[in-house]
Structures are given as C-alpha cells and as structure tokens.
Amino acid sequence: MTREHFSELVQEAIDRIPRRFARAIHNVAIVIEDEPSDDLLDEMEIEEDGTLLGLYQGTPLTERSGYGNTLPDRITLFQGPIEDECEGDEDEIFVAIGETLIHELGHYFGMSEEDIAPHEERWLLGEDDPDEDEESQA
C-alpha cells in the first residue's frame, strides 16, 4: 500500500474519533513511519518475534503541570507492522489503524490499558461515546 493511501486511512480513522475526545486533543502530532527501529524495539522490550504498531511519546494529560513551550506530543503509527499484521487486507488495515490510534490517544489522556479497551471497542463498532450523547442533550 502506498504511503498516500495509508495516510488517507489514518485520516478516516481520525475523523471517527468521538467529538468529546477530539476536542480535547491539543499539541499532538500524528506521524507515520515505515518500521520501528531495532533500538526502539529494544527500549520497549519487545521480544524478537513481537512487533510495535504504534507509540505515544509525550507527557500524558494527567501528569502535566506548568506545561508550556514544549514540542508536540507524538503518536507514531508504523505502517509496515500494521500491514503485516493484517496481511495486506485494506479493511483490516483500517481497523488496525483505528485501534492503534485510539490506544495511543488513551495513553495521551493518561488512561490505563483497562480503561482504553472499551474505547477501542466502541471505535471499532462505530459507536459514539455514551457520555457524548448526554453532553449534546444538555
């Protein structure tokens, strides 16, 4: 898959982020790289047969105080591992992009792995966040 097409799928996934979360995302760069480096895999303690689909680098919102004049936080999506994981199936690649994006944004918001899982599931099902409905009715 070309980088351009992969980027289009990433943008589609971004567009499906529930509005209440999208409005809260500030100063975050979402980038695409081909593969994680061997040094990064070692640093993340990824086993030799393992892979890394995405990575959040920054200071989670829950840990910030006096946070200003800093470079953007960064979410990296690794195109090669995502494509490999999905065996090139475009629909599966889109799902993997979305799940990875939501997962890494969960880290940005300071969520635990357990807190992130339901948001990944709702994104996958194309469901709005239940709190968003209450917010729009108020």
Residue pairs with C-beta under 8 A, 6 or more apart in sequence:
1 79
1 83
1 88
1 90
1 93
3 32
3 79
6 32
6 79
6 83
6 93
6 97
7 32
9 90
9 93
9 94
9 97
10 30
10 32
10 77
10 97
10 101
12 94
13 94
13 97
13 98
13 101
14 22
14 30
14 101
16 98
16 123
16 126
17 25
17 101
17 102
17 105
17 123
18 122
18 123
18 128
18 129
18 132
19 132
20 129
20 131
20 132
20 135
21 105
21 109
21 119
21 129
24 61
24 109
25 105
25 108
27 70
27 72
27 73
28 58
28 72
28 73
28 74
28 75
28 105
28 108
29 72
29 73
29 74
29 75
30 74
30 75
30 77
30 101
31 74
31 75
31 76
31 77
32 76
32 77
32 78
32 79
33 76
33 77
33 78
33 79
34 78
34 79
34 80
35 78
35 79
35 80
35 81
36 44
36 46
36 51
36 52
36 55
36 76
36 78
36 81
40 52
40 55
41 50
41 52
44 52
44 55
46 52
51 78
51 81
51 84
51 85
52 78
52 81
53 77
53 78
53 81
53 82
53 85
53 96
53 100
54 75
54 76
54 77
54 78
54 100
54 101
54 103
54 104
55 74
55 75
55 76
55 78
55 104
56 73
56 74
56 75
56 104
56 105
56 107
56 108
57 73
57 74
57 75
57 76
58 72
58 73
58 74
58 108
59 67
59 70
59 73
60 107
60 108
60 109
60 110
61 108
61 109
61 110
62 109
62 110
63 110
73 108
75 101
75 104
75 105
75 108
77 97
77 100
77 101
77 104
82 93
82 96
82 97
82 100
83 93
85 92
85 96
86 92
86 93
86 95
86 96
95 124
98 123
98 124
99 120
99 123
99 124
102 116
102 119
102 120
102 123
103 116
103 120
106 115
106 116
106 119
106 120
107 116
111 119
119 129
122 128
122 129
